[in-house]
Amino acid sequence: MVSPAMLKGMNTEIYGEGHPFGDPSWYQAYNTPYYNDSHKKFRKIMREYVDEHIMSNVHDWDEKGVIPKEMYLEAGKQGTLGLCIGRPWPEKYFGPSPWGFEPDYFHELIMYDEMSRTGSVGFQWGIAGGTTIGLPRCTTTAAGIERGRVANLKCTAKLEGDHYILSGEKKWITNGIFADYFRVGRLSLLLVEKGMPGLETRKMKCSGAWSSGTTYITFDDVKVPKGNLLGKEGKGFQYMMQNFNHERFAFCAMSTRFARVCLEESLKFAGKRKTFGKTLIQHPVIRFKVAEMARQVEATHNWLEWITYQLNTMPKLEAMLKLGGHTALCKVQGKGDWWLRVELCCVLGVGVRSVEVMEYCAREAAQIFGGLSYSRGGQGEKVERLNREVRAMAIPGSEEIMLDLGVKQSTKLAQMAKMFAEAAPQPQAAKL
């Protein structure tokens, strides 16, 4: 028996509902080198915001296929959209940080983690998709690969006087049906405003993520003013490569929590559902399923935290030199500045793993829930929805391309590191 005296001096600070593996370990009285008081404060803010304004509405928003615009505006006021952009805090556009501290990558990780407790890819993409992912560029549907070959995208933007004449089409655009502005481009980025003649949007019917407004967009000789050029002409590819990396970081955080949602829901359900006179969790086969899910979720989240710490503390050059061994699963797209391709390369590696874990946990949770995981709404609501939406997380990339290109890039980085080591001055042996 454990007495109060035995607990003296121990970390007993538990945050959340306290279900085993239901939250990251630092929520459940385990020590951590990564988080400080600002992270705890931000965790509380995000948890209360999600519980009060979002959790009970997600199912209805998904069924209706739209998130109220007021929620998007509130996310902007609250600071969520600004945090989606990444470091440093964009004070020029959002003003000072609303929380009284300069957010880092761990604050962003907490934000994605807490919002993903909803168990809804559609909500996450509907609120933050346009900021985190953005409208990468316009492509031709004939290519047949979405985000797979950025260097081979097709779009025409001819400069005629003071306007670009834009033609092309783009599929699977998150928030496209609701957006007021569209960013397109390849070698250069253009801001296209809703209502410009020749711009048409049509909502696409997908298996999941219904509230994110996935859209098919066509540009038919759209006249875009030269003043709508974003950044410098010819730098569009470089800008997009930067954003692709940040997009994968968000995918990792979301996928890992979605997997944890499946695990937590399974534990709660298995603790009350009875078969053969005892609860499911009393059956060894169910405990094995839960244990395997927990093993994979905890390992992936710890990897994600380690990567987040490196990104918080390493300059770009140091990240390139020291993290090369962790890029085996990295997806590298096309050419561009080498530091852009490797800054978040290990993030892409955990991205492959996090989606695989999400897919595994969604499947195992469905087995535990049985028929309830095949019904929209009710006890199995989150599990049913995540089973439909997991492919939306796995397909962009894709996993196969990440694995193949990751090995190639890892080899190149190892060769580069060896070259730098050989070129460095060698220390002279001391003379006796």
C-alpha positions, 0 to 999 in steps of 0.5 A, a space after each residue: 500500500 502506498 501512503 501519502 508519506 511515500 509520495 513526498 518529494 515525488 512529481 504528482 502533478 497530473 493534467 487531464 483525465 488521467 487515463 493511461 497513455 491518454 496524454 503525453 507523459 509530461 501530463 501524467 507526473 513524469 519529468 521532462 527536459 523540454 517543457 517550462 511554465 509557459 508550456 504548461 500555461 499554454 497547454 491549459 489555455 488550449 485545453 480549455 479552449 478546445 473543450 469549451 468551444 470545439 469538442 462538442 461541435 466537431 461532429 455537427 460541423 463535419 456532417 454539415 461540411 463546414 466550420 462556422 466562419 466565426 471559429 476561424 476569426 476567433 482562431 485568428 484573435 486567439 493566436 492559433 493561426 499565427 502560431 501555425 506559421 511557425 517561428 518566429 512569431 509573426 508580430 508584423 502581421 499579428 501584433 505581439 504574442 497574445 500569451 505574453 511569451 515568445 512561442 517556440 516549436 513546443 508551443 506549436 506542438 502543444 497546439 496541434 496536439 490539443 486540437 487533435 484531441 477532437 479526432 477530426 482531420 477535417 476540423 484541423 485542416 478546416 481551421 489551420 489548413 490554409 495557414 499551415 499547408 497553404 495553396 501550394 501552386 496550380 498544377 495539371 491533373 494529368 500529372 496524377 501525383 499530388 505534392 509528389 513532384 513539385 519540380 514538375 508542376 505545370 501552370 502558365 502565368 504570362 506577363 502582359 502589361 501590368 497583369 499576369 494572365 493565369 491559367 491552370 487547375 488545382 485539386 484537393 485544395 483545403 479551405 478552397 471553397 471558403 477562401 477569399 484569397 488563393 496563393 498559386 505559383 511555381 517559379 513565382 507566387 501570385 495572390 489570386 483574389 476570390 471574385 476575379 473573372 476566370 476563377 472558379 471553385 467547386 467543392 469535392 466529395 471526399 471520404 473524410 475531412 468533410 468540414 475542411 472544404 476540399 476544393 477543385 479550382 480552375 484558372 481560366 485566363 485570370 488577370 492578376 495584377 503585378 502587385 499581387 506577386 508574393 516575394 521576389 520573382 523566381 523565388 517561388 520554388 524556394 518559398 514552397 520548399 520552406 513551407 513543405 517542411 513546416 507542413 510535415 511537422 504539423 502532419 507529424 504532431 496531428 497524426 501522433 495525437 490522432 493515434 493517441 485518441 484511438 488508444 485513449 478511446 479504446 481504453 475507456 471503452 474496454 473498461 466498461 464494455 463487458 463480454 463473457 461476464 467481464 470487461 474487455 480490458 480483462 481479456 488478455 487479447 485486448 490488453 495486448 492490443 492496447 499495449 501494442 498501441 501504447 508502445 507505438 504511440 509513446 515511441 513516436 511521440 518521444 521521437 517527435 519531442 526529440 526532433 522538436 528540441 533539435 529544431 528549437 536549439 540548432 542553427 540550420 547549418 548544425 542541423 544539417 551536419 548533425 541530423 543527417 543520420 536521422 534523414 533516412 525517411 526524409 522526403 526531399 523534393 526537387 532542388 533548392 537551397 540545401 539547408 531548406 531541404 534538410 532543416 526539418 528533414 528528420 521531421 519528415 522521417 517521423 512523419 512516415 512513422 506517425 501516420 503508420 502508427 495512426 493507421 495501426 491504432 485506428 484499425 485496432 481501435 475499430 476491432 475493439 469497438 466492433 460495430 460501434 466503429 462503423 457507425 457515425 456518431 455515438 461512442 465510436 464517433 472518433 474511431 469511425 471518423 479517423 478510420 475514414 480520414 487516415 488515408 488523407 494523412 497517409 497519401 500526401 507525400 507519399 510514404 513510398 516516396 519519403 522512404 526512397 528519397 530519404 535513403 538517397 538524401 541520407 547518403 548524400 548528407 553522410 558523404 558531405 559530412 565526411 568531406 567537411 571532416 576531411 577538409 577541416 584542419 587536423 590537430 597537431 600532436 604535442 611534441 614531447 
